Amino acid sequence: MNRLATSDPRKIATATTPITVFILDDHELVRRGLKELLEGEGFKVIGSTGSALEATRRIPALHPDVSVLDARLPDGTGIEVCRDVRSVDPTLQCLILTSYDDEQALRGAVLAGASGYVLKEIDGTDLLTSLRRTAKGETLFKPDVMAKVVQGLAEPERTDPRISALTPQEGRVLKLIGRGLTNREIGSEMFLAEKTVKNYVSSLLAKLGFERRTQAAIFITDTRWQASDFRQ
């Protein structure tokens, strides 16, 4: 009988063995939709959740062939989950699924050991192909992307001493200001009340010595941040 390649020597799958998948997404309809799509194509969904914390606990125990991880969650990120589960078991294969084409998040996915980083508007057929490749241990990142990440790690980094005064939440708000989001949009992104976001903005502007958010937007886009400044 033909054998399929697998990145985990403990798991020898036959041609009739379905690829097992774990789904992490905070939207129940997305989880159901993915499950229906995958199981209709011969995959087997062995677990799903909307919690990063729960996924971090369950994925190593279930050991799926591939985990589909939403990049942004109320209690964390798929990138953090990928990094944490692979620190427990490097044979675990993870695919980051996101609604945003974020270069910094892409870099974080590569460094976390993810096999790929794909947008949610990906065609269903392409997603299935990506999952099959990921389950085999293949990387979906193009060589030039990998090279760019490596080059970025080698380049000397500069930072502004004012950054250390910001809290992690203020840092996240500052990044979103740099993307041009309004307070309401930032609140939706971070699951915060608009008034709370306004308070964060006022605080970070004061710490940075700025009077207007446009100054902060220019600052964040013009400064190279160290990896320790803002966690994904």
Salt bridges, closest charged atoms under 4 A:
ASP8 OD1 - ARG10 NE 3.19
ASP8 OD2 - HIS63 NE2 3.32
ASP25 OD1 - HIS27 ND1 3.54
ASP25 OD2 - LYS120 NZ 2.98
ASP26 OD1 - HIS27 ND1 3.25
GLU28 OE2 - ARG32 NH2 2.70
GLU39 OE1 - LYS35 NZ 3.00
GLU54 OE2 - ARG58 NH1 3.10
ASP65 OD1 - LYS11 NZ 2.82
ASP70 OD1 - LYS120 NZ 3.50
ASP84 OD1 - ARG83 NE 3.82
ASP89 OD2 - ARG10 NH2 3.04
ASP89 OD2 - HIS63 NE2 2.93
ASP102 OD2 - ARG72 NH2 3.51
GLU103 OE2 - LYS148 NZ 2.97
GLU138 OE1 - ARG133 NE 2.89
GLU155 OE1 - ARG224 NH2 3.72
ASP160 OD2 - ARG162 NH2 2.93
GLU170 OE1 - LYS207 NZ 2.92
GLU189 OE2 - ARG72 NH1 2.71
GLU189 OE2 - ARG179 NH1 3.85
GLU194 OE1 - ARG184 NE 3.51
